[in-house]
Each structure stands twice: as C-alpha cells, then as structure tokens.
Amino acid sequence: MTVFFMDVRAFGKGYEGFHERVQRTGVIYRRGIPSEIFRRNGNLVVKGEDTLLGQPYEVEADVVVLACGLRPSKGLKEIATTLGLEVDQNGFMKELDPNDPVITSKPGVYLAGCCEAPKDIPDSVAEANGAAARALAVISRMHE
C-alpha cells in the first residue's frame, strides 16, 4: 500500500503511534500529489512526482482513494463576524481557551466540530455534548 501526501497530521490520541506502526508494516508514504490516474492494461496507474526525491513515479494500484484537506466553510467568516467572534490564521473560529475548546469570547456562544478546526467524528460528538451541556446550564440558571 502506498499513501501519497503533501502533509500528514497525526493530531489525535494514539494517531502518531498508529502512523508509525503502519509504516513498519510496509505502508509506503510518498510526499507529492498525484497528477494523473489512468488505466493501463486494465490496471489503475497513479502518476506524479515524489517531491522529497525530486523524481517522477508511476505506481500500479488495485484501488485509489482520493482525499483532500479541510477548509473552513465559505460563510464561516461572515458568521464569525456576525457573532463577534475571531477566526484564526487558517480561517476557523477561534476558541477562548485551548483547554476548553467549546468556549468562545462571547457568553452563550459555543463551538463544536469543524467550525473550529478539522476534527474526527468522536471529537466532534464530544464537543457537541460539551457545548450542549454548557447551553443547558445557562438555560437552567435563567429559570431558577
């Protein structure tokens, strides 16, 4: 198996260890974006340039999975401005405290999921639960 990449981010708990383990099992990581995918004699061929070695490559493959990086939604900056929130250098909404990523500088406004940064599903669900709990706490204090 070969993984063609431009940037690898192993940001979650245990992800860096997983990344290292798969490389030890023979998964090849090649830096460079494939420029072409075509069929030759019934097989898929991935063509590109290895940017670390400065050499072109052609690799036959049984299956090709295309994936891309995650950018903020087009309207996210407008929403942030409307809510009076800051965005970070990448255009995602900025949390008030990195140790509590659902909190913003605006009381009653909470973050969850990919509005703050690329996230996996378990992290997004955990943050959504945290944001909902914070919102419920505010609502319950209003009705005391």
ROZAMI-818130 format. One record per residue: residue in one letter; x, y, z of N, C-alpha, C, O in turn. Coordinates in pm, 1 decimal. Each point is the difference from the previous one (the first is absolute). Layout:
BEGIN
+----+----------+----------+----------+----------+----------+----------+----------+----------+----------+----------+----------+----------+
| aa |      n.X |      n.Y |      n.Z |     ca.X |     ca.Y |     ca.Z |      c.X |      c.Y |      c.Z |      o.X |      o.Y |      o.Z |
+----+----------+----------+----------+----------+----------+----------+----------+----------+----------+----------+----------+----------+
|  A |        X |        Y |        Z |        X |        Y |        Z |        X |        Y |        Z |        X |        Y |        Z |
...
+----+----------+----------+----------+----------+----------+----------+----------+----------+----------+----------+----------+----------+
% end
This chain:
BEGIN
+----+----------+----------+----------+----------+----------+----------+----------+----------+----------+----------+----------+----------+
| aa |      n.X |      n.Y |      n.Z |     ca.X |     ca.Y |     ca.Z |      c.X |      c.Y |      c.Z |      o.X |      o.Y |      o.Z |
+----+----------+----------+----------+----------+----------+----------+----------+----------+----------+----------+----------+----------+
|  M |     84.9 |   -117.2 |      0.0 |    -84.9 |    117.2 |      0.0 |     89.5 |    123.5 |      0.0 |    102.3 |      4.3 |     68.3 |
|  T |   -142.7 |     95.7 |   -146.0 |     72.8 |    126.3 |     -6.2 |    -96.5 |    113.6 |     30.9 |   -111.6 |      4.0 |    -51.7 |
|  V |    155.7 |     87.9 |    136.1 |    -75.7 |    120.8 |     31.8 |     78.6 |    117.3 |    -57.7 |    115.3 |     22.8 |     36.3 |
|  F |   -179.2 |     50.8 |   -126.4 |     60.8 |    120.0 |    -56.7 |    -54.9 |    117.8 |     79.4 |   -121.1 |     10.2 |     19.5 |
|  F |    207.9 |     77.9 |     26.1 |    -44.1 |    107.4 |     88.2 |     79.4 |    127.3 |    -25.6 |    107.5 |     -3.3 |    -59.8 |
|  M |   -161.2 |    113.8 |    105.1 |     74.5 |    125.7 |      5.5 |     28.0 |     35.2 |    145.1 |    103.5 |     58.9 |     30.9 |
|  D |   -194.8 |    -94.6 |     58.2 |     15.6 |     31.8 |    141.3 |    -74.4 |   -105.7 |     79.4 |   -115.5 |    -29.7 |    -30.3 |
|  V |    178.8 |    -27.2 |    130.4 |    -64.5 |    -97.8 |     86.6 |    -14.5 |     62.5 |    137.5 |     97.1 |     49.7 |     56.9 |
|  R |   -217.4 |    -52.1 |     -4.1 |    -25.8 |     52.4 |    133.6 |    -54.1 |   -113.8 |     85.4 |   -111.3 |    -47.8 |    -21.6 |
|  A |    189.8 |      5.5 |    117.0 |    -42.4 |   -104.9 |     93.2 |    -30.3 |     68.5 |    132.3 |     82.6 |     -2.1 |     91.2 |
|  F |   -200.7 |     63.1 |    -79.8 |    -29.1 |     90.1 |    110.4 |    -73.0 |    -61.5 |    118.0 |      1.1 |     58.1 |    108.5 |
|  G |    -64.0 |   -172.5 |   -125.3 |    -80.5 |    -57.1 |    107.7 |     79.2 |    -96.5 |     86.3 |    112.0 |    -39.0 |    -33.2 |
|  K |   -172.4 |      1.9 |    143.6 |     63.9 |    -92.3 |     93.3 |     29.2 |   -132.6 |    -70.3 |    -90.8 |    -63.8 |    -53.3 |
|  G |    215.5 |     23.4 |     53.3 |     40.2 |   -126.2 |    -59.4 |     19.8 |      4.1 |   -150.6 |     41.8 |   -100.1 |    -58.3 |
|  Y |    -70.6 |    213.7 |     -7.4 |      9.7 |      6.8 |   -145.8 |    144.6 |     -7.1 |    -48.3 |     28.7 |    -65.3 |   -100.3 |
|  E |     62.4 |    132.1 |    171.1 |    140.6 |     -2.9 |    -41.8 |     54.6 |   -142.2 |     10.4 |     73.8 |    -45.0 |    -87.6 |
|  G |   -110.1 |    -25.7 |    194.9 |     41.4 |   -139.8 |     14.2 |    -55.8 |    -86.7 |   -111.2 |     70.1 |    -86.6 |    -52.3 |
|  F |   -195.9 |    108.9 |     15.5 |    -61.3 |    -73.9 |   -110.8 |     76.4 |     27.5 |   -129.3 |     30.1 |    -92.5 |    -75.5 |
|  H |      0.9 |    218.3 |     50.4 |     73.1 |     39.7 |   -119.9 |    134.6 |    -72.4 |     -6.5 |     38.9 |    -49.7 |   -105.7 |
|  E |     31.0 |     43.9 |    216.7 |    129.7 |    -68.9 |      4.3 |    -15.4 |   -150.9 |    -19.0 |     80.4 |    -62.1 |    -69.5 |
|  R |   -183.7 |      2.4 |    131.3 |    -22.1 |   -145.1 |    -12.3 |    -28.4 |    -41.3 |   -144.0 |     54.8 |    -99.5 |    -47.6 |
|  V |   -139.4 |    174.3 |    -22.1 |    -32.0 |    -39.5 |   -137.6 |    121.7 |     10.8 |    -90.8 |     13.9 |    -78.1 |    -94.2 |
|  Q |     73.3 |    172.5 |    121.0 |    122.9 |      9.4 |    -79.9 |     89.3 |   -121.3 |     23.8 |     64.6 |    -49.0 |    -92.6 |
|  R |    -60.9 |      0.5 |    216.7 |     80.5 |   -119.0 |     29.5 |    -58.1 |   -125.7 |    -63.9 |     72.8 |    -96.8 |    -21.7 |
|  T |   -202.5 |     96.3 |     -8.7 |    -61.6 |   -117.4 |    -63.9 |     14.6 |      1.7 |   -151.3 |    -46.1 |    -91.6 |    -68.0 |
|  G |    109.7 |    194.8 |     15.2 |     24.5 |      2.7 |   -143.9 |    -78.8 |    103.2 |    -77.5 |     15.7 |      8.9 |   -121.7 |
|  V |   -100.5 |     70.1 |    187.3 |    -70.7 |    106.9 |    -70.6 |    103.4 |    106.1 |    -37.5 |     76.2 |     46.8 |     84.6 |
|  I |    -74.9 |    -10.2 |   -211.4 |     97.3 |     96.8 |    -50.5 |    -66.0 |    137.6 |     -5.4 |   -109.2 |     14.1 |    -55.1 |
|  Y |    173.9 |     86.3 |    111.1 |    -45.6 |    138.1 |     -7.2 |     91.7 |     75.0 |    -95.5 |    121.5 |      4.2 |     19.0 |
|  R |   -182.3 |     55.6 |   -123.1 |     76.5 |     77.0 |    -99.0 |    -54.5 |    141.2 |     -3.7 |   -119.6 |     20.6 |    -20.9 |
|  R |    206.6 |     76.0 |     41.0 |    -42.7 |    139.7 |     -1.6 |    -15.2 |     46.0 |   -144.3 |     93.4 |     -9.2 |    -79.6 |
|  G |   -211.1 |     58.4 |     47.5 |    -28.7 |     50.8 |   -133.5 |   -142.1 |    -31.4 |    -40.9 |    -51.9 |   -107.8 |     28.9 |
|  I |     -9.4 |    200.7 |    -94.9 |   -138.1 |    -17.9 |    -43.3 |     -2.1 |    -71.2 |   -135.1 |     69.2 |     41.7 |    -92.8 |
|  P |   -148.0 |   -148.7 |     81.1 |    -12.6 |    -64.6 |   -131.5 |    -54.9 |     99.3 |   -101.7 |    -91.2 |     77.1 |     29.8 |
|  S |    147.4 |    -80.1 |   -149.5 |    -44.4 |     92.9 |   -104.4 |    -95.9 |    -65.1 |    -98.0 |    -72.6 |     68.6 |    -71.9 |
|  E |     72.6 |   -202.2 |     69.3 |    -83.9 |    -69.6 |    -98.0 |    -27.6 |   -141.9 |     49.3 |     86.0 |    -64.7 |     59.8 |
|  I |   -207.2 |     18.3 |    -86.1 |    -37.8 |   -138.5 |     26.6 |    -63.8 |    -52.4 |   -127.5 |    -95.0 |     58.7 |    -51.8 |
|  F |    147.6 |   -169.2 |      1.9 |    -50.9 |    -53.1 |   -126.9 |      7.5 |   -152.1 |      3.1 |     56.1 |    -59.3 |     92.1 |
|  R |   -115.0 |     -3.5 |   -196.6 |      4.2 |   -145.9 |    -13.8 |    104.8 |    -39.4 |   -102.7 |     12.9 |     61.6 |   -105.8 |
|  R |     61.2 |   -165.8 |    139.9 |     95.5 |    -57.8 |    -93.5 |    -14.2 |   -151.7 |     12.4 |     21.9 |    -57.1 |    106.9 |
|  N |    -58.6 |     -6.5 |   -217.2 |    -18.7 |   -146.0 |     -1.1 |    -96.9 |    -46.9 |    109.4 |     21.2 |   -104.0 |     62.3 |
|  G |   -126.5 |    181.3 |    -40.0 |   -101.8 |    -37.4 |     97.9 |     34.1 |     35.5 |    143.6 |    -81.9 |    -21.7 |     89.3 |
|  N |    201.7 |     76.1 |    -64.4 |     40.3 |     37.0 |    135.7 |     -1.4 |    151.8 |     16.7 |     24.7 |     74.2 |    -95.0 |
|  L |    -53.9 |    -29.2 |    216.9 |     10.0 |    142.5 |     29.8 |    147.0 |     36.3 |     17.2 |     77.3 |    -75.9 |     58.2 |
|  V |    -40.0 |    191.8 |   -109.1 |    137.4 |     49.2 |     15.3 |     -8.8 |    142.1 |     56.1 |    -72.7 |     84.6 |    -51.9 |
|  V |    148.4 |    -60.8 |    158.8 |      7.9 |    132.6 |     61.0 |    133.9 |     59.8 |    -41.6 |    105.8 |    -59.1 |     21.4 |
|  K |   -113.0 |    178.0 |    -81.5 |    120.0 |     66.5 |    -49.2 |     16.1 |    132.9 |     73.3 |    -97.8 |     71.1 |     23.1 |
|  G |    221.6 |    -38.2 |     13.2 |     26.8 |    126.3 |     67.3 |    148.1 |     20.8 |     19.7 |     82.3 |    -62.8 |    -66.6 |
|  E |    -48.5 |    152.2 |    159.5 |    140.2 |     25.1 |     32.0 |     19.9 |     -9.1 |    149.8 |    -75.6 |     58.8 |     77.3 |
|  D |    177.8 |   -132.6 |    -36.7 |     40.2 |     -6.8 |    139.8 |     77.0 |    128.8 |     28.2 |    110.9 |     18.2 |    -50.3 |
|  T |   -169.1 |     71.4 |    130.5 |     60.9 |    131.4 |     20.3 |    120.4 |     -4.1 |     93.2 |     78.7 |     94.6 |      2.0 |
|  L |    -62.4 |   -200.6 |     74.2 |    120.3 |    -13.2 |     82.6 |    119.2 |    -48.0 |    -82.7 |    112.2 |     48.0 |     16.6 |
|  L |   -138.3 |   -142.9 |   -105.1 |    106.7 |    -53.8 |    -84.2 |     18.1 |     78.6 |   -129.1 |    103.9 |    -10.6 |    -65.2 |
|  G |   -204.9 |     89.7 |     27.9 |      5.7 |     74.8 |   -125.2 |     -5.8 |    -90.6 |   -121.1 |     59.1 |     29.6 |   -103.9 |
|  Q |   -131.7 |   -142.0 |    118.0 |     -6.8 |    -96.8 |   -109.4 |   -145.4 |    -32.5 |    -33.1 |    -83.9 |     -8.5 |     89.7 |
|  P |     54.2 |     -9.5 |   -217.3 |   -135.5 |    -42.7 |    -37.1 |    -22.9 |   -145.9 |     39.8 |     94.7 |    -77.0 |     16.4 |
|  Y |   -222.3 |     40.8 |     -1.2 |    -33.5 |   -139.3 |     30.4 |   -124.2 |    -41.0 |    -77.0 |    -82.0 |     83.3 |    -38.4 |
|  E |     70.3 |   -211.4 |     17.0 |   -121.7 |    -64.3 |    -49.4 |    -16.7 |   -124.9 |     84.2 |     88.6 |    -85.4 |      3.7 |
|  V |   -201.7 |     74.6 |     63.6 |    -25.5 |   -111.9 |     89.5 |   -130.8 |    -66.2 |    -41.4 |   -102.2 |     67.5 |    -12.1 |
|  E |    104.1 |   -198.6 |     -9.8 |   -124.3 |    -73.5 |    -28.2 |    -76.0 |    -19.8 |    130.3 |     60.1 |    -20.1 |    105.5 |
|  A |   -193.4 |     25.9 |   -113.8 |    -83.3 |    -11.6 |    119.5 |   -125.8 |    -80.2 |    -31.1 |    -53.5 |      7.3 |   -110.6 |
|  D |      7.0 |    -83.3 |    208.4 |   -128.2 |    -69.9 |    -11.6 |   -115.4 |     95.7 |     28.4 |   -105.7 |     -7.7 |    -62.7 |
|  V |    127.6 |     97.4 |    157.8 |   -102.4 |     94.6 |     44.1 |     68.3 |    134.3 |     23.0 |    113.5 |      4.6 |     47.4 |
|  V |   -181.8 |    104.4 |    -80.6 |     50.4 |    134.3 |     27.0 |   -106.3 |     72.1 |     81.7 |   -116.8 |      4.4 |    -38.7 |
|  V |    157.7 |     51.7 |    151.3 |    -89.4 |     79.2 |     84.8 |     52.4 |    142.4 |     -1.1 |    114.8 |     24.8 |     36.8 |
|  L |   -198.7 |     68.7 |    -79.0 |     39.3 |    140.2 |     -5.1 |    -54.0 |     71.0 |    124.0 |   -116.2 |    -17.3 |     36.7 |
|  A |    199.7 |     95.5 |     26.1 |    -40.7 |     75.9 |    117.9 |     61.3 |    138.5 |     -9.8 |    105.1 |     18.5 |    -61.4 |
|  C |   -170.5 |     76.9 |    121.2 |     53.4 |    136.0 |     -3.6 |     -4.8 |     59.5 |    139.8 |    -68.8 |    -50.4 |     88.8 |
|  G |    142.8 |    157.9 |    -71.5 |      0.7 |     70.4 |    127.1 |   -132.2 |     70.1 |     24.5 |    -83.8 |     10.2 |    -89.6 |
|  L |     66.2 |     36.9 |    209.2 |   -124.0 |     66.4 |     38.4 |     24.6 |    148.9 |     17.2 |     93.6 |     41.0 |     68.7 |
|  R |   -177.2 |     38.4 |   -130.6 |      4.3 |    145.5 |     12.5 |   -125.1 |     46.5 |     73.3 |    -99.8 |    -71.8 |      5.0 |
|  P |    105.3 |    192.6 |     51.9 |   -123.1 |     54.3 |     59.9 |   -106.0 |     21.0 |   -107.8 |     32.6 |     25.6 |   -115.9 |
|  S |   -157.7 |    -36.5 |    154.5 |   -110.4 |     27.1 |    -92.4 |      9.6 |    143.1 |    -51.0 |     52.7 |     87.6 |     68.6 |
|  K |   -103.7 |    -63.9 |   -188.9 |      7.8 |    133.6 |    -60.2 |    -66.3 |    106.6 |     86.5 |     49.7 |    112.5 |      7.1 |
|  G |   -159.3 |   -144.8 |     57.9 |    -72.4 |     98.5 |     79.9 |     44.0 |      9.6 |    144.9 |    -58.8 |     75.8 |     77.1 |
|  L |    161.3 |   -151.2 |    -38.4 |     39.2 |     -4.5 |    141.3 |     49.4 |    135.3 |     50.8 |    -33.9 |     40.1 |    111.3 |
|  K |    112.3 |     29.6 |   -190.4 |     52.2 |    130.8 |     43.2 |   -114.2 |     99.1 |     21.6 |      2.2 |     79.0 |     94.4 |
|  E |   -102.2 |    -84.2 |   -183.0 |   -115.3 |     88.8 |     14.1 |    -77.7 |    -31.6 |    127.5 |    -43.4 |     90.8 |     70.9 |
|  I |     25.9 |   -220.2 |    -42.0 |    -68.7 |    -39.8 |    123.3 |     79.1 |     46.1 |    121.3 |    -57.4 |     52.6 |     95.4 |
|  A |    189.0 |    -72.0 |    -98.4 |     85.3 |     43.3 |    111.2 |    -12.4 |    150.5 |     21.8 |    -11.5 |     46.0 |    113.6 |
|  T |     13.9 |     30.3 |   -222.4 |    -12.9 |    145.3 |     10.6 |   -135.0 |     37.6 |     58.5 |     -7.9 |     86.5 |     87.3 |
|  T |    -97.7 |   -150.0 |   -134.0 |   -135.2 |     27.0 |     50.1 |     -9.7 |    -27.5 |    150.3 |    -65.1 |     74.4 |     73.4 |
|  L |    130.8 |   -182.4 |    -28.4 |     -3.9 |    -37.2 |    141.2 |    104.3 |     73.9 |     83.4 |     -0.1 |    -10.3 |    122.7 |
|  G |     88.2 |     84.1 |   -188.0 |    105.7 |     70.4 |     71.6 |    112.1 |    -90.0 |     45.9 |     64.4 |     26.5 |    101.5 |
|  L |    -40.5 |   -134.3 |   -176.8 |    105.9 |    -94.6 |     34.0 |    120.7 |     20.4 |    -89.2 |    -11.2 |     51.4 |   -111.3 |
|  E |    126.3 |    -91.9 |    161.2 |    122.4 |      6.5 |    -78.8 |     17.9 |   -128.7 |    -78.0 |    -51.5 |   -105.1 |     38.2 |
|  V |    125.5 |    114.4 |   -148.4 |     43.9 |   -119.3 |    -72.0 |    151.8 |     -8.0 |     11.6 |     67.1 |    101.8 |     17.2 |
|  D |    -13.8 |   -222.5 |    -26.7 |    144.7 |    -18.1 |     10.6 |     68.0 |     22.1 |   -134.0 |    -66.0 |     36.4 |    -97.4 |
|  Q |    196.4 |    -57.6 |     90.7 |     76.5 |     24.9 |   -122.3 |    -42.4 |    -89.7 |   -115.4 |     30.5 |     29.6 |   -115.5 |
|  N |   -101.6 |   -140.7 |    145.6 |    -47.7 |    -90.0 |   -104.9 |   -144.9 |     26.3 |    -39.0 |    -52.6 |    -65.6 |    -90.0 |
|  G |    -12.5 |    160.6 |    156.5 |   -137.4 |     34.5 |    -33.4 |   -105.5 |    -74.8 |     79.4 |   -119.3 |     14.5 |    -26.8 |
|  F |    161.9 |    -95.3 |    125.4 |    -95.2 |    -70.1 |     86.6 |    -31.7 |     87.6 |    120.9 |     78.6 |     87.7 |     35.6 |
|  M |   -193.9 |   -111.3 |     27.8 |    -37.5 |     76.9 |    118.2 |     97.5 |    -28.9 |    113.4 |     46.3 |   -112.5 |     18.9 |
|  K |    -17.3 |    218.2 |     55.5 |    100.7 |     -8.4 |    104.6 |    -66.9 |    -23.7 |    136.2 |    -91.3 |     72.6 |     39.3 |
|  E |    138.8 |   -175.4 |     31.1 |    -49.3 |    -26.6 |    133.9 |     67.0 |     95.0 |     98.3 |    107.4 |     53.0 |    -28.3 |
|  L |   -169.1 |    -31.5 |    142.2 |     55.8 |     88.3 |    101.7 |    115.7 |    -67.8 |     73.0 |    101.1 |     63.3 |     30.5 |
|  D |   -117.2 |   -193.5 |     -3.0 |     99.3 |    -74.7 |     77.9 |     25.2 |   -134.1 |    -68.6 |    -92.9 |    -79.8 |    -13.0 |
|  P |    215.9 |     52.6 |    -31.3 |     27.9 |   -127.7 |    -67.0 |    -30.0 |   -122.5 |     87.0 |    -22.0 |   -109.4 |    -52.0 |
|  N |     21.3 |    127.8 |    183.1 |    -31.9 |   -111.4 |     89.8 |   -150.2 |    -23.0 |     14.1 |    -42.9 |   -101.4 |     55.1 |
|  D |    -36.3 |    195.4 |   -104.8 |   -146.2 |    -12.4 |      3.0 |    -52.0 |     51.5 |   -134.2 |    -50.2 |    112.1 |     -8.1 |
|  P |     62.2 |   -194.2 |    -97.9 |    -22.1 |     48.9 |   -136.7 |   -142.3 |     40.4 |    -35.9 |    -21.4 |     51.2 |   -109.9 |
|  V |    -76.2 |    -71.6 |    196.6 |   -136.6 |     41.9 |    -34.7 |    -27.9 |    144.8 |     40.0 |    -97.0 |     59.2 |    -47.3 |
|  I |    179.7 |     -2.0 |    132.7 |    -22.3 |    135.1 |     52.2 |     51.3 |    104.9 |    -98.6 |    108.5 |    -14.0 |    -56.5 |
|  T |   -188.0 |    119.2 |     36.7 |     40.3 |    112.5 |    -84.4 |      8.3 |    126.6 |     84.5 |    -29.4 |     -2.4 |    119.5 |
|  S |     68.6 |    110.7 |   -180.7 |      7.9 |    128.6 |     69.3 |   -137.9 |     61.2 |     22.2 |    -13.1 |     99.8 |     71.0 |
|  K |    -88.4 |   -158.4 |   -130.5 |   -137.6 |     50.2 |     15.2 |    -78.6 |    -93.4 |     91.9 |    -17.4 |   -117.4 |    -32.6 |
|  P |    -30.0 |    166.9 |    145.9 |    -80.9 |    -85.0 |     88.3 |   -122.6 |    -54.6 |    -73.6 |    -69.3 |     72.9 |    -71.0 |
|  G |     44.5 |   -201.1 |     89.2 |   -116.1 |    -63.3 |    -61.1 |     23.7 |    -51.2 |   -141.4 |    -89.5 |    -60.7 |    -58.8 |
|  V |    208.5 |     83.9 |      2.6 |     33.4 |    -50.6 |   -133.0 |    108.3 |   -105.5 |     17.0 |    106.9 |     28.0 |     54.3 |
|  Y |   -134.7 |   -149.5 |   -101.0 |     90.8 |   -112.9 |     19.4 |     36.2 |    -61.1 |   -135.4 |    -76.2 |      9.2 |    -96.2 |
|  L |    192.8 |    -71.2 |     90.7 |     49.5 |    -62.4 |   -122.7 |     -4.0 |   -151.1 |     11.4 |     12.5 |    -55.2 |    109.3 |
|  A |    -29.8 |    -11.5 |   -222.3 |      9.0 |   -145.7 |     -4.3 |     31.0 |    -41.9 |   -142.5 |    -54.6 |     56.0 |    -95.2 |
|  G |    142.0 |   -154.1 |     80.5 |     27.8 |    -57.5 |   -130.4 |     92.7 |     83.2 |    -85.5 |     86.5 |     71.7 |     50.4 |
|  C |   -105.9 |    -82.4 |   -180.3 |     94.6 |     53.8 |    -98.6 |     -8.4 |    150.2 |    -21.9 |     71.3 |     51.9 |    -86.0 |
|  C |   -154.8 |     20.2 |    159.3 |      2.4 |    146.3 |    -12.0 |    126.7 |     54.3 |     64.8 |     42.6 |    111.4 |    -30.4 |
|  E |     17.8 |   -189.7 |    119.7 |    119.1 |     43.4 |     72.1 |    129.3 |    -51.3 |    -63.9 |    102.6 |     68.1 |      3.5 |
|  A |   -107.6 |   -186.7 |    -61.1 |    117.5 |    -62.3 |    -62.6 |    -43.9 |   -133.7 |    -57.4 |   -106.1 |    -50.5 |     36.7 |
|  P |    185.3 |     -7.9 |   -125.8 |    -33.7 |   -135.7 |    -45.7 |     -4.9 |    -95.2 |    119.3 |     89.7 |     -0.1 |     84.3 |
|  K |   -194.4 |    -80.0 |    -78.1 |    -18.1 |    -91.6 |    113.0 |    -54.8 |   -132.0 |    -49.8 |    -61.1 |     -7.2 |   -106.6 |
|  D |     83.4 |    -96.5 |    184.3 |    -63.0 |   -127.4 |    -32.1 |   -136.6 |     -5.7 |     68.0 |    -34.5 |     88.7 |     78.0 |
|  I |    -41.7 |   -191.2 |   -107.0 |   -136.9 |    -10.5 |     50.5 |     -4.9 |    -10.7 |    152.3 |    -79.5 |     71.1 |     61.6 |
|  P |    161.2 |   -157.3 |      3.2 |     -7.5 |     -6.8 |    146.3 |     28.8 |    134.1 |     68.5 |    -67.1 |     34.5 |     97.2 |
|  D |    165.1 |     40.9 |   -145.8 |     28.7 |    130.8 |     59.1 |   -115.4 |     97.3 |    -22.9 |    -35.3 |     76.9 |     89.4 |
|  S |    -23.3 |    -80.3 |   -208.5 |   -113.4 |     88.4 |    -29.9 |   -119.0 |    -31.1 |     90.0 |    -65.3 |     91.4 |     50.5 |
|  V |     36.9 |   -219.2 |    -30.4 |   -112.2 |    -40.5 |     86.3 |     27.3 |     39.9 |    144.9 |    -89.5 |     49.8 |     68.3 |
|  A |    211.4 |    -71.1 |    -21.1 |     34.6 |     37.4 |    138.1 |    -15.8 |    150.7 |     20.4 |    -53.9 |     44.2 |    101.6 |
|  E |    101.1 |     34.2 |   -198.6 |    -15.0 |    145.3 |     10.9 |   -146.5 |     42.1 |     -6.9 |    -41.6 |     90.6 |     72.1 |
|  A |    -36.5 |   -154.9 |   -157.5 |   -143.3 |     32.4 |     -8.8 |    -68.6 |    -28.0 |    133.3 |    -83.8 |     78.6 |     44.2 |
|  N |    118.3 |   -189.4 |     20.0 |    -55.4 |    -30.3 |    132.7 |     40.8 |    105.8 |    101.2 |    -81.4 |     43.6 |     81.3 |
|  G |    208.6 |     -2.1 |    -86.3 |     47.3 |    104.2 |     92.0 |    -69.4 |    132.6 |    -23.2 |    -38.3 |     67.8 |     95.4 |
|  A |     21.5 |    -29.9 |   -222.2 |    -67.2 |    125.5 |    -32.9 |   -146.4 |     -4.5 |     44.3 |    -51.9 |     97.8 |     53.7 |
|  A |    -13.8 |   -210.8 |    -76.1 |   -140.3 |    -14.2 |     41.4 |    -12.3 |      8.7 |    152.1 |    -92.6 |     62.9 |     51.3 |
|  A |    185.3 |   -125.6 |     20.6 |     -3.0 |      4.7 |    147.2 |     17.9 |    143.3 |     49.2 |    -68.2 |     43.1 |     93.0 |
|  R |    158.8 |     29.6 |   -154.5 |     21.2 |    140.2 |     39.2 |   -125.5 |     83.2 |    -28.7 |    -40.0 |     81.9 |     82.7 |
|  A |    -21.5 |   -102.2 |   -198.1 |   -121.4 |     74.4 |    -34.3 |   -113.2 |    -33.1 |     96.6 |    -73.9 |     89.0 |     42.2 |
|  L |     60.2 |   -217.4 |     -6.9 |   -104.2 |    -39.9 |     95.9 |     24.8 |     61.1 |    137.6 |    -94.9 |     36.4 |     69.4 |
|  A |    219.3 |    -25.1 |    -30.1 |     31.9 |     63.1 |    128.4 |    -44.3 |    145.3 |      0.7 |    -55.2 |     47.0 |     99.5 |
|  V |     78.1 |     25.0 |   -208.5 |    -42.2 |    138.3 |    -11.1 |   -152.3 |      9.4 |      6.7 |    -54.0 |     83.7 |     72.4 |
|  I |    -14.2 |   -168.0 |   -146.6 |   -146.8 |      0.6 |     -2.5 |    -56.1 |    -34.2 |    137.6 |    -95.7 |     63.2 |     44.6 |
|  S |    153.1 |   -161.7 |     23.0 |    -52.8 |    -38.2 |    131.9 |     18.7 |    111.8 |    102.3 |    -84.7 |     17.9 |     87.5 |
|  R |    194.9 |     58.2 |    -97.2 |     20.3 |    113.4 |     92.7 |   -103.2 |    109.9 |    -27.2 |    -38.5 |     72.5 |     91.8 |
|  M |     -5.9 |    -60.0 |   -215.2 |    -99.8 |    101.2 |    -35.2 |   -135.8 |    -31.4 |     62.5 |    -80.7 |     90.4 |     21.5 |
|  H |     55.2 |   -217.0 |      7.6 |   -130.9 |    -41.9 |     52.1 |      3.5 |    -31.7 |    148.4 |    -91.4 |    -65.1 |     50.8 |
|  E |    193.6 |    109.1 |     19.5 |      7.4 |    -25.7 |    145.3 |    -86.7 |     96.5 |     74.9 |     -6.9 |     -5.7 |    122.8 |
+----+----------+----------+----------+----------+----------+----------+----------+----------+----------+----------+----------+----------+
% end
